[in-house]
Amino acid sequence: MQCPKCSFLMDDFMTECPRCRYMKTTPAPDREQPILADAPGCDAPPAHDNVVGMRVLVAVLITLFLVGGAAIYWNIYHARKGTLHGKVFVTQERANLPLGMVTVAVYPFNTLNSCIEKKKAYAEKETAKRQARIDAARDEMQRRKSEMEQRASEEKVALAERLGIAPTGFDTGSMRQFMSAINQADIALRESGQAYRQAQQAFAAAEHAYNALLEEQYPFLTEDFYFTNLPKPWVVVETDAFGQFDVALPTRGLFVICIQAARNVSSEDGQYYWMLKVSLDGAARKAIFLSNDNMTTSGASDSLVQTNVK
């Protein structure tokens, strides 16, 4: 080859020109030609794409594992069914009376509790609006009652004084004094009697006003308020002639049994209400009794609502 600097003819093996000391350099590889030794296969994706792909694959596998685990957990602990055996009866005059052919409605706890909480909030708002008037009416009734009792006492004293008057003698002066005392005692007795009757009327009016306010508030305190316009039950069964029923429930989870029943005993109509929280607690079978002890009026802790208007 010829030296590019001094045009001296150099052999191919020479790396330096003997004349001008020009150093021959190795030409750089063509940038358009790939370095095959370091290049991946034709079908292999870039290294960055491999990392992203692995991350996606791991995320998919984790998701499938979680979903599969949740499905297994649900099938084991929630989807598995058990049997709730119940008996509905009331105790009257020391006798247990079964309630047969009674509808038993079962709700998931969250579904019914949401409805009941709204009803409670509405009832509290309505009763709060009336409570101040009820308190004032009760105070007025008590005041009128005390006044009536005072007037009754005054009338008794006037009557005793009237009956205690007796003549001191039978002469004209004594008889005149006797008659005058009688007339004055009669007047006092009539006035005290009239005051007592007026006090009675005032007390009766105050009592009527108080009771009218209680009746206005009453609908928000009754069982009927909470048992009206309930959502559709999850399942409905009916008691047999002995007041017994069986219902299939998931072994896990909290539910509510709602029963509204009536029984005519000794010519007296009885209304009975239950809104009872129940759970199988993982068991395949469980028995419960719905009786006077867990009605809505019993104050039982497992009753979803507490009513004490009876």
Phi, psi and omega per residue, in radians:
M1 nan 2.772 -3.101
Q2 -1.712 2.343 3.136
C3 -1.109 2.224 -3.107
P4 -1.227 -0.207 -3.086
K5 -1.692 -0.855 -3.073
C6 -2.022 0.023 3.098
S7 1.195 0.354 3.066
F8 -1.291 2.404 -3.106
L9 -1.401 2.024 -3.081
M10 -1.897 2.592 3.024
D11 -1.302 2.793 -3.081
D12 -1.155 -0.474 -3.065
F13 -1.428 -0.205 -3.102
M14 -1.311 2.413 3.081
T15 -1.898 -0.138 -3.131
E16 -2.414 2.382 3.141
C17 -1.287 2.208 -3.128
P18 -1.177 -0.380 -3.071
R19 -1.519 -0.926 -3.018
C20 -1.959 0.077 3.130
R21 1.046 0.541 3.111
Y22 -1.292 2.270 -3.129
M23 -1.601 2.216 3.117
K24 -1.431 2.335 -3.140
T25 -1.850 2.673 3.106
T26 -1.422 2.192 -3.114
P27 -1.085 2.459 3.104
A28 -1.166 2.543 3.123
P29 -1.125 2.655 3.118
D30 -1.107 2.138 -3.102
R31 -1.147 -0.382 -3.128
E32 -1.382 -0.285 -3.136
Q33 -1.590 2.225 -3.140
P34 -1.266 2.619 3.032
I35 -1.465 1.737 -2.954
L36 -1.132 -0.494 -3.096
A37 -1.143 -0.579 -3.108
D38 -1.730 -0.113 -3.058
A39 -1.422 2.477 3.060
P40 -1.259 2.976 3.122
G41 -1.084 2.839 -3.069
C42 -1.097 -0.595 -3.100
D43 -1.629 -0.078 -3.085
A44 -1.390 2.372 3.115
P45 -1.327 2.820 3.075
P46 -1.019 2.751 -3.096
A47 -1.059 -0.675 3.140
H48 -1.088 -0.729 3.121
D49 -1.124 -0.593 3.103
N50 -1.100 -0.752 -3.141
V51 -1.104 -0.799 3.128
V52 -1.074 -0.741 -3.137
G53 -1.095 -0.710 3.118
M54 -1.129 -0.702 3.117
R55 -1.098 -0.758 3.103
V56 -1.081 -0.748 -3.134
L57 -1.096 -0.754 3.124
V58 -1.103 -0.731 3.125
A59 -1.079 -0.729 3.125
V60 -1.114 -0.766 -3.131
L61 -1.109 -0.721 3.112
I62 -1.110 -0.741 3.126
T63 -1.073 -0.798 3.126
L64 -1.086 -0.652 3.128
F65 -1.142 -0.770 -3.141
L66 -1.153 -0.781 3.136
V67 -1.108 -0.762 3.117
G68 -1.104 -0.713 3.109
G69 -1.121 -0.710 3.117
A70 -1.119 -0.691 3.117
A71 -1.127 -0.725 3.110
I72 -1.119 -0.773 3.122
Y73 -1.046 -0.762 -3.133
W74 -1.108 -0.778 -3.112
N75 -1.118 -0.627 -3.084
I76 -1.360 -0.797 -2.953
Y77 -1.792 -0.366 -3.060
H78 -2.074 -0.827 -3.069
A79 -1.242 -0.388 -3.135
R80 -1.164 2.311 -3.066
K81 -1.753 2.600 3.013
G82 -2.316 -3.025 -3.101
T83 -2.140 2.247 3.024
L84 -1.784 2.028 3.121
H85 -1.783 2.217 -3.098
G86 -2.276 2.767 3.050
K87 -2.371 2.290 -3.087
V88 -1.966 2.136 3.125
F89 -2.707 2.832 3.059
V90 -2.187 2.643 3.138
T91 -1.881 2.109 3.101
Q92 -2.392 2.288 3.137
E93 0.909 0.757 3.083
R94 1.131 0.333 3.110
A95 -2.090 2.370 3.090
N96 -1.553 2.043 -3.067
L97 -1.922 1.950 -3.130
P98 -1.201 2.586 3.100
L99 -1.883 1.730 -3.122
G100 -1.581 2.750 3.127
M101 0.970 0.746 3.133
V102 -1.875 2.394 3.133
T103 -1.335 2.268 3.108
V104 -1.995 1.960 3.135
A105 -1.778 2.319 -3.102
V106 -2.035 2.300 -3.133
Y107 -2.178 2.560 2.861
P108 -1.083 2.455 -3.039
F109 -0.988 -0.841 -3.063
N110 -1.072 -0.662 -3.128
T111 -1.106 -0.872 -3.081
L112 -1.327 -0.647 -3.111
N113 -1.078 -0.660 3.098
S114 -1.063 -0.744 3.111
C115 -1.146 -0.782 -3.100
I116 -1.153 -0.667 3.120
E117 -1.087 -0.663 3.082
K118 -1.145 -0.710 3.111
K119 -1.131 -0.723 3.127
K120 -1.091 -0.753 -3.142
A121 -1.090 -0.722 3.124
Y122 -1.166 -0.739 3.141
A123 -1.124 -0.724 3.130
E124 -1.105 -0.686 3.130
K125 -1.141 -0.767 -3.113
E126 -1.211 -0.689 3.133
T127 -1.243 -0.595 3.119
A128 -1.111 -0.618 3.132
K129 -1.135 -0.481 -3.081
R130 -1.726 -0.249 -2.989
Q131 -1.121 -0.680 -3.141
A132 -1.085 -0.746 3.116
R133 -1.183 -0.635 3.122
I134 -1.151 -0.748 3.125
D135 -1.087 -0.749 3.129
A136 -1.143 -0.702 3.131
A137 -1.170 -0.637 3.097
R138 -1.164 -0.723 3.106
D139 -1.103 -0.715 3.116
E140 -1.140 -0.700 3.119
M141 -1.108 -0.743 3.112
Q142 -1.122 -0.684 3.118
R143 -1.127 -0.757 3.121
R144 -1.156 -0.600 3.105
K145 -1.158 -0.763 3.107
S146 -1.091 -0.697 3.110
E147 -1.134 -0.714 3.119
M148 -1.100 -0.753 3.127
E149 -1.124 -0.642 3.092
Q150 -1.141 -0.749 3.130
R151 -1.178 -0.603 3.083
A152 -1.128 -0.710 3.101
S153 -1.117 -0.720 3.117
E154 -1.110 -0.655 3.123
E155 -1.161 -0.686 3.109
K156 -1.105 -0.697 3.110
V157 -1.125 -0.763 3.130
A158 -1.094 -0.683 3.128
L159 -1.180 -0.714 3.115
A160 -1.112 -0.711 3.111
E161 -1.141 -0.686 3.117
R162 -1.110 -0.757 -3.121
L163 -1.278 -0.335 -3.106
G164 -1.516 -0.086 -3.139
I165 -1.375 2.263 3.121
A166 -2.458 2.620 3.139
P167 -1.180 2.474 3.111
T168 -1.542 -0.253 3.118
G169 -2.951 -3.141 -3.087
F170 -2.028 0.226 3.057
D171 -1.413 3.002 -3.041
T172 -1.094 -0.774 -3.130
G173 -1.111 -0.739 3.139
S174 -1.144 -0.678 -3.134
M175 -1.186 -0.637 3.103
R176 -1.129 -0.766 3.087
Q177 -1.063 -0.687 -3.137
F178 -1.110 -0.812 -3.109
M179 -1.173 -0.668 3.107
S180 -1.120 -0.730 3.117
A181 -1.141 -0.667 3.107
I182 -1.091 -0.806 -3.122
N183 -1.083 -0.781 3.132
Q184 -1.120 -0.692 3.114
A185 -1.170 -0.657 3.105
D186 -1.134 -0.721 3.113
I187 -1.085 -0.794 3.129
A188 -1.101 -0.657 3.141
L189 -1.182 -0.724 3.119
R190 -1.134 -0.748 -3.128
E191 -1.139 -0.731 3.125
S192 -1.180 -0.637 3.095
G193 -1.157 -0.704 3.106
Q194 -1.149 -0.688 3.111
A195 -1.139 -0.645 3.122
Y196 -1.160 -0.744 -3.132
R197 -1.161 -0.650 3.073
Q198 -1.138 -0.700 3.100
A199 -1.145 -0.651 3.076
Q200 -1.051 -0.793 -3.134
Q201 -1.129 -0.715 3.127
A202 -1.121 -0.705 3.109
F203 -1.149 -0.733 3.137
A204 -1.075 -0.699 3.124
A205 -1.159 -0.742 3.121
A206 -1.147 -0.685 3.116
E207 -1.143 -0.695 3.124
H208 -1.123 -0.746 3.122
A209 -1.105 -0.700 3.129
Y210 -1.140 -0.802 3.141
N211 -1.138 -0.592 3.119
A212 -1.128 -0.680 3.092
L213 -1.192 -0.650 3.088
L214 -1.119 -0.706 3.112
E215 -1.140 -0.570 3.104
E216 -1.185 -0.587 3.137
Q217 -1.498 -0.376 -3.007
Y218 -0.922 -0.782 -3.079
P219 -1.005 -0.451 -3.102
F220 -1.476 -0.035 -3.125
L221 -1.977 -0.039 -3.028
T222 -1.609 2.877 3.063
E223 -1.154 -0.624 -3.108
D224 -1.028 -0.593 3.132
F225 -1.061 -0.710 -3.095
Y226 -1.451 -0.376 -3.115
F227 -1.648 0.000 -3.135
T228 -1.656 2.422 3.085
N229 1.016 0.783 3.050
L230 -1.398 2.731 3.086
P231 -1.160 2.991 -3.139
K232 -1.174 2.291 -3.125
P233 -1.134 2.703 3.062
W234 -1.255 -0.693 3.091
V235 -2.643 2.606 -3.132
V236 -2.281 2.269 3.036
V237 -2.271 3.117 -3.112
E238 -2.369 2.479 3.116
T239 -1.273 2.667 3.079
D240 -1.498 -2.970 -3.087
A241 -1.104 -0.357 -3.132
F242 -1.733 0.183 3.111
G243 1.346 0.273 -3.083
Q244 -1.787 2.676 3.104
F245 -2.654 2.735 3.027
D246 -2.237 2.373 3.106
V247 -2.410 2.378 3.124
A248 -1.456 2.214 -3.133
L249 -2.340 2.662 2.965
P250 -1.041 2.506 -3.097
T251 -1.213 -0.312 3.086
R252 -2.053 2.559 3.115
G253 2.015 2.761 -3.120
L254 -1.879 2.370 -3.101
F255 -2.299 2.976 3.130
V256 -2.298 2.281 3.063
I257 -1.753 2.210 3.131
C258 -2.025 2.212 3.113
I259 -2.390 2.306 3.027
Q260 -2.201 1.982 -2.996
A261 -2.336 2.777 3.096
A262 -2.387 2.557 3.098
R263 -2.545 2.326 3.131
N264 -1.665 1.901 -3.120
V265 -2.211 2.217 3.110
S266 0.942 0.743 3.104
S267 1.104 0.315 3.092
E268 -2.068 2.198 -3.140
D269 -1.353 2.188 3.116
G270 -1.936 2.298 3.085
Q271 -1.969 2.282 -3.062
Y272 -2.287 2.416 -3.071
Y273 -2.339 2.385 3.026
W274 -2.306 2.394 2.992
M275 -2.444 1.395 -2.863
L276 -1.854 2.292 3.060
K277 -1.372 2.301 -3.107
V278 -2.409 2.729 3.049
S279 -2.750 2.533 3.072
L280 -1.365 -0.271 3.105
D281 0.949 0.642 3.091
G282 1.491 -0.122 -3.113
A283 -1.413 2.699 3.107
A284 -1.357 -0.388 -3.130
R285 -2.667 2.463 -3.140
K286 -2.590 2.541 -3.125
A287 -2.023 2.461 3.076
I288 -2.366 2.747 3.085
F289 -2.139 2.264 3.059
L290 -1.851 1.937 -3.019
S291 -2.442 -2.917 3.094
N292 -1.047 -0.441 -3.027
D293 -1.292 -0.326 -3.129
N294 -2.303 0.441 2.987
M295 -1.178 2.959 3.129
T296 -1.152 -0.362 3.139
T297 -1.617 0.031 -3.039
S298 -1.523 -0.314 -3.057
G299 1.377 0.268 -3.123
A300 -1.145 2.473 -3.085
S301 -1.197 -0.464 -3.124
D302 -1.588 0.157 3.040
S303 -1.538 2.292 -3.078
L304 -1.185 -0.532 3.089
V305 -2.212 2.647 3.117
Q306 -2.105 2.038 3.065
T307 -2.165 2.366 -3.090
N308 -2.366 0.652 -3.073
V309 -1.472 -0.184 -3.100
K310 -1.460 nan nan
